[in-house]
């Protein structure tokens, strides 16, 4: 491989207490939490809007906020859901607490909440590196229309989904555990759908606990006629209301890919876009509800289920997660089923939880990196626990914890592992977060 080497002066575009990289569900919640706690906060986002997988990937619904009749994720994430519903852009489905949404109002709601909190937005800015000395991040580098800029902060939060900042800082990552990455899927929106039929009414409302909400009738037909109809590998299908009449989001495309490889991601995006129109045509031709349907939107980017995760001070194991082990430093929870999609083929391995699980603060940082926290898909968990924690409500919960912890570390001039965790838990409870205490004695 040939190389070019060049030097350039990089201007410092800002100095902050807390900088959050990534404006998805974990990131925008983290930024709001930090800013509301008094930290001078910036949020870096590659697109011109916030929301991440919800808005660029059209991944719906937001799940899971309540379980066994009790709130699991509260505080700022739940405030967001209620504000979105009040705007006419969200539907909180009871009793499970999944939230269907209208993507454009989702963008507006999280933008409003971030700006109201005093968060400085750096949109259209792509994280491209960092300056790291003995594990401490001195500055991050972003590329945008201004060129390359540097941003300094006391504490950084990686909410990129792919652990990009942690990767640039050389944080150790979780091993592959001998299993391929979960496949990627590109969501799309179909308009002109007859959403009045019992089959569609049941399929597009995700409000049944302990049930995989894919449309089993359509799935069975697709599998039976896979070769005859020339159907590529698919999952589900899952349909979700957008709150607009006759309009649903569709999750059924899939391909195996490593989204941390630009080449593989490019191939996957092109392949998935072909699948979108193939699948839309199959639905239109063979299923009555879709006879007048058409593709009205395709996600800006493919939905990514799994890439990098840090090796943190503690790695959440599947055994801990399924048994709802209560850590002394619990800061968030999770209730989505353990949901492992097979890389090739329509199979999906689903394990429903008996009790909502817990997330320890130690899963949000790595030893030796004193001013870096992670949230969302970057957290320290094995493949089994991660297969539940990767969803949006759980990501929002860890974002809230990371934002509050970052503000505390910045305010006290402390390393992220040096803050008073009991004080962090108390501050989270005051926000409305649902967290557990210490494990009872045996």
Number of C-alpha atoms within 10 A of each C-alpha: 2 3 5 4 4 5 5 6 8 13 13 14 14 14 16 17 22 30 33 35 32 33 31 27 31 37 35 31 33 42 39 28 30 32 26 19 19 16 25 21 31 28 25 26 27 20 17 12 20 28 27 27 23 22 23 21 21 28 27 28 27 23 24 25 29 23 22 13 11 13 17 25 29 25 19 22 27 20 14 18 26 17 17 23 20 11 13 14 24 25 23 20 18 16 16 22 28 26 27 26 28 22 21 12 17 25 20 16 20 24 19 11 19 25 13 12 18 18 25 18 21 19 17 15 24 18 22 14 18 20 15 15 11 9 17 18 23 17 23 23 21 25 16 14 8 10 10 19 21 21 20 22 21 25 31 32 30 30 37 26 30 22 27 22 27 29 17 16 21 13 22 15 18 19 13 13 9 6 10 14 22 23 24 24 29 27 28 26 23 21 19 17 19 18 20 12 11 8 14 18 15 18 22 22 20 29 20 15 20 15 11 18 19 20 17 15 11 17 17 12 12 22 15 11 11 14 10 9 14 12 15 16 17 22 22 23 19 23 28 26 27 22 16 11 13 18 22 25 27 25 24 23 29 30 24 18 24 20 23 14 10 10 11 13 19 13 13 23 21 11 15 21 19 12 22 23 16 17 20 19 16 16 18 18 14 14 11 13 19 21 16 14 21 18 16 13 13 20 21 16 19 26 24 23 21 23 18 24 29 28 23 25 17 19 22 24 16 18 12 16 27 22 14 19 22 20 19 16 21 26 31 27 28 30 30 28 25 22 21 20 21 19 19 15 15 18 14 14 11 17 17 17 19 14 15 23 25 28 33 24 27 23 25 32 29 27 16 15 21 21 25 30 30 34 33 33 30 33 35 30 26 21 23 18 24 25 24 26 29 23 27 27 31 30 30 28 33 34 35 34 30 35 34 27 32 35 27 26 24 24 16 11 15 17 19 28 22 12 17 13 19 14 12 20 25 14 17 23 16 11 16 16 25 21 24 21 14 11 12 9 4 3
